[in-house]
Amino acid sequence: MVKNITVKNKKRKKIEIFDIINTFFILLICIITIYPILYVFGRSIMSDVERALRPFAIFPKKIDLSAYKYILGKGSLIYNGYAITLFRTIVGTALSLIVEAMFAYVISKKKYPLRNALTIMIAFTMWFQGGLIPTFLLVRSLHLMNSIWVYIFPTLMSAWNILIMRNFFAQIPEGLEESAKIDGANEAVVFFKIVLPLSKPVLATIGLFHAVTHWNEWFSALIYVNDNTKWPVQVILRQILATAMQSEIMEDNVVATPPPAVSVQMATVVIVTVPILLVYPFIQKYFTKGMLVGSIKG
């Protein structure tokens, strides 16, 4: 009995030591991850003098919102840019998920005769693309120039995302679909009421990829859109930042001097990053949620 108790105590001590070390490393990783976010936000609301005197400080002694006033006080253009970005992020992500999921569901069926041909065709586009000039000519021929739909249609489908969904759909047991068809369900009912509800993890993951891409993408606006009222918020913030940096190096400023370029840079990062950070916790649970929990028993 005494030996058993001694062995158990030793095991408990080993477990406690492991828990302490594990907790320490997790806290260290959390600090390394959170520190840059707090640093950027703190520097964005810090005055230029305090930033020079306290180069490693996170929280300012006195809050200075001049950079945010400079960015958000540019009239309706910045808010219009946010509206364009939100539209392309929400609508573009939703349309991409629907189109990619339908295509992936079809080629995931082993009995479909064109399954291999379509898969090869999709995989081929991952290594060989048309290039910038053919894409520009195609967009112009489709009359998408200076249109907000140019942000959505050219990137509506992604070969990599389709292949991921295809492999995910192929893992769903055929018994679910067969039992639904016995009850009178057609392919559309099976897809929308059985397959998609079971595919929340992959849909959330692919949806996050699309949302981040749409939110951060700005190059297409410079190529295809000349109307600044249809620019996404990233392009507008880029113009504001360029104006602030240009005004900083000018010798004579007739207009009111903007905040330091560093403050504008930090505020720009905060304005662009915060919305995505706020959305992520709501879809995080789908990344680890089991695909078929409660669907099949036995």
RAFEN-V487033 format. One record per residue. RES is the residue in three letters. PSI is psi in whole degrees, 0 to 359 (none if undefined). OMEGA is omega in whole degrees, 0 to 359 (NA if undefined). Layout:
{{RES,PSI,OMEGA} {RES,PSI,OMEGA}}
This chain:
{{MET,316,182} {VAL,320,179} {LYS,320,180} {ASN,318,179} {ILE,319,179} {THR,318,179} {VAL,319,179} {LYS,320,179} {ASN,320,178} {LYS,320,179} {LYS,320,179} {ARG,320,179} {LYS,320,178} {LYS,319,179} {ILE,319,179} {GLU,319,178} {ILE,318,178} {PHE,318,179} {ASP,320,180} {ILE,314,180} {ILE,318,180} {ASN,317,179} {THR,322,179} {PHE,314,181} {PHE,324,178} {ILE,317,177} {LEU,321,179} {LEU,318,178} {ILE,320,178} {CYS,318,180} {ILE,317,179} {ILE,327,181} {THR,319,186} {ILE,329,185} {TYR,313,179} {PRO,324,180} {ILE,312,179} {LEU,324,181} {TYR,314,181} {VAL,316,180} {PHE,317,179} {GLY,319,179} {ARG,334,180} {SER,337,180} {ILE,22,181} {MET,141,179} {SER,161,183} {ASP,324,180} {VAL,313,180} {GLU,326,178} {ARG,325,178} {ALA,324,181} {LEU,330,182} {ARG,78,187} {PRO,337,182} {PHE,7,182} {ALA,147,179} {ILE,309,183} {PHE,128,181} {PRO,152,174} {LYS,328,179} {LYS,129,184} {ILE,131,178} {ASP,110,183} {LEU,21,184} {SER,325,180} {ALA,318,179} {TYR,323,176} {LYS,324,179} {TYR,320,182} {ILE,311,185} {LEU,351,181} {GLY,20,182} {LYS,18,181} {GLY,205,185} {SER,353,185} {LEU,318,181} {ILE,322,179} {TYR,326,174} {ASN,323,176} {GLY,322,176} {TYR,320,179} {ALA,318,178} {ILE,317,181} {THR,317,178} {LEU,320,179} {PHE,311,182} {ARG,328,180} {THR,313,183} {ILE,306,183} {VAL,316,181} {GLY,318,178} {THR,316,181} {ALA,313,180} {LEU,319,180} {SER,318,179} {LEU,319,181} {ILE,311,183} {VAL,314,181} {GLU,320,180} {ALA,318,179} {MET,317,179} {PHE,316,181} {ALA,325,180} {TYR,322,181} {VAL,312,184} {ILE,356,175} {SER,350,181} {LYS,122,182} {LYS,333,183} {LYS,352,181} {TYR,125,188} {PRO,329,182} {LEU,16,184} {ARG,308,182} {ASN,321,181} {ALA,316,180} {LEU,324,178} {THR,317,178} {ILE,320,180} {MET,318,179} {ILE,316,180} {ALA,329,180} {PHE,324,181} {THR,347,178} {MET,333,182} {TRP,332,183} {PHE,122,180} {GLN,165,183} {GLY,329,182} {GLY,172,186} {LEU,313,184} {ILE,313,175} {PRO,323,178} {THR,320,178} {PHE,316,179} {LEU,322,178} {LEU,315,179} {VAL,320,180} {ARG,322,179} {SER,334,177} {LEU,3,178} {HIS,43,178} {LEU,1,179} {MET,139,181} {ASN,34,177} {SER,145,179} {ILE,343,179} {TRP,348,177} {VAL,341,176} {TYR,343,190} {ILE,307,189} {PHE,315,182} {PRO,335,180} {THR,31,185} {LEU,325,183} {MET,142,177} {SER,126,182} {ALA,319,181} {TRP,316,180} {ASN,323,179} {ILE,318,179} {LEU,323,177} {ILE,314,179} {MET,322,179} {ARG,313,179} {ASN,326,179} {PHE,314,180} {PHE,328,181} {ALA,340,180} {GLN,349,179} {ILE,128,182} {PRO,136,179} {GLU,341,180} {GLY,327,178} {LEU,314,181} {GLU,320,180} {GLU,320,179} {SER,324,178} {ALA,322,179} {LYS,327,176} {ILE,325,178} {ASP,1,175} {GLY,6,181} {ALA,140,175} {ASN,186,183} {GLU,323,180} {ALA,317,179} {VAL,318,179} {VAL,318,183} {PHE,311,187} {PHE,331,185} {LYS,346,181} {ILE,307,186} {VAL,309,183} {LEU,316,176} {PRO,329,178} {LEU,349,186} {SER,23,180} {LYS,321,179} {PRO,312,181} {VAL,326,178} {LEU,321,178} {ALA,320,180} {THR,309,180} {ILE,323,178} {GLY,322,177} {LEU,321,177} {PHE,312,180} {HIS,317,182} {ALA,315,179} {VAL,320,179} {THR,312,179} {HIS,323,183} {TRP,323,185} {ASN,344,186} {GLU,134,181} {TRP,345,187} {PHE,323,181} {SER,329,179} {ALA,323,179} {LEU,333,184} {ILE,315,191} {TYR,344,188} {VAL,122,176} {ASN,341,180} {ASP,115,183} {ASN,346,176} {THR,350,178} {LYS,13,177} {TRP,143,173} {PRO,169,186} {VAL,332,180} {GLN,320,180} {VAL,320,180} {ILE,317,177} {LEU,325,177} {ARG,319,178} {GLN,320,179} {ILE,317,179} {LEU,319,179} {ALA,322,178} {THR,320,180} {ALA,319,180} {MET,323,179} {GLN,319,180} {SER,332,182} {GLU,330,182} {ILE,356,178} {MET,144,182} {GLU,318,182} {ASP,123,178} {ASN,106,178} {VAL,320,179} {VAL,166,179} {ALA,136,183} {THR,129,178} {PRO,169,177} {PRO,166,177} {PRO,149,183} {ALA,328,179} {VAL,317,179} {SER,318,179} {VAL,321,178} {GLN,312,181} {MET,317,179} {ALA,324,177} {THR,317,178} {VAL,318,180} {VAL,313,183} {ILE,323,182} {VAL,327,189} {THR,324,188} {VAL,315,181} {PRO,319,179} {ILE,321,178} {LEU,328,180} {LEU,332,181} {VAL,325,188} {TYR,316,182} {PRO,335,183} {PHE,339,180} {ILE,2,182} {GLN,326,185} {LYS,334,182} {TYR,344,180} {PHE,327,183} {THR,358,181} {LYS,137,180} {GLY,145,184} {MET,320,188} {LEU,31,180} {VAL,119,177} {GLY,2,184} {SER,318,182} {ILE,134,176} {LYS,137,178} {GLY,none,NA}}
